[in-house]
Amino acid sequence: MKEREKSEFDQKVLDLRRTARVMAGGRRFSFRATVAIGNRNGKVGMGTGKGQDVSAAIDKAVNQAKKNLIFFHINKDKSVNQEVMGKSSAAKVLLKPAKEGHGLVSGGPPRLIAELGGVKNLTTKIIGRTNNKLNNGKAFIEALKKLRS
């Protein structure tokens, strides 16, 4: 039996949905997984994958996330350097730097992605009207891409 090697990245499932398509004879179900990965030192990625079962969808999403890795700078306070906003579809996310000891004040996908990136002190606010986890995660990644080092 083949054993998996330990990856340098930690992973968390942001969203898991059952999708269906109608065929002759009934519905066919599959799963869509949205996964974020990070090395807790300024490298994060997010990907989605679809499969007939949950584990296949998660594996595909992890492979996709490894292809979409980004690097961002973390300052000495374990925070970001400046205030920045990211947008993806109807989702808007605002990132504000915070002092040492402030903690991670965030919710939903931005919190999980920030933890995987190694950020300890940050304030985020989801400003957009959507509560779609995939788009909120994408908006957070777009905000991280805008950061200056």
Secondary structure, DSSP 8 states (H G I E B T S, - for coil): -------SSEEEEEEEEEEEEEETTEEEEEEEEEEEEE-SSSEEEEEEEEESSHHHHHHHHHHHHHHT-EE----TTSS-SS-EEEEETTEEEEEEE--TT--EE--SHHHHHHHHHT--SEEEEE-SS---HHHHHHHHHHHHHT---
